[in-house]
Amino acid sequence: VDTSVIAAPAILRLDRRQAIAAAQIDSLYPDAAVGLVASLCAAVVIFFLFARDPRVSHRVLDLWLGVMVAQTAARLGLIRLYGHLRPAPERRTAWHGAFTLGALVGGLSWGLGALAMVNRGEFDNQLLLTVIISGLVYASLSGFGSYKPFYALLFSSMTPLIAWSALQGDAKHIAYAILGAVWLPIAAWLGFCHDKDVVASFNLRYENLDLLDDLRVQKERAEEANLAKSRFLASASHDLRQPVHALGMFAGALAAHDMDEGGRRLLSHIEGSIGALDGLFTSLLD
């Protein structure tokens, strides 16, 4: 069951832009836990892989892994707290800021950690870290329903290595820096386009919810009109038939009196008209 549809009545009390922003924030948290666990697993793999490399300081590795574990645990706790509190749509702005801050901390943990684990003579390690970080960034693209946390992760994780490479001066690092400088805005644009698609999908959802709400109102009005019609017909059945029945009784009483041939013919026409009128009322009320 789509939880955003369950929360629709509360969200629809906001204007459309606020409702979409609240839905975006709500979509961030449920899917983020899987990405965080995957990121921590990648960090553990990097830790054990680099621990066997004598060129990398074990103290730096230990500190980096500790930071990764701590920030992952804090962000998982934030996700759990959000799921427990389920804040109202109008109160989710602060949670969006907290999620973006978490993405920034996670990106810096990767970016600055990678910078601490490489040096000029270790281009192979740099490429390995770049591939892993890029994969994590791309994996987060579909999970983030808003481009702001994606931007925070993208630039904080990739910029340190790109800037460091540009300062090294050799051809390989300069080429890496140029490619990275080209890739960053492309990835940012992809995040922006993904956010536009997400906004469009939420906008379509709320348009459909508006239509359903309007349909419900129209249905209620139709039911009320049908009840009013039923009440009218019940009243008409009594108020209109009563004079017809009275006319029938008067005609029957009149038939008991002595009348000439012309009077009886006129009475017969009256009785026929009464019968026709009663039939018309019966058909109309049916």
Disulfide bonds with the S-S distance in Angstrom:
none
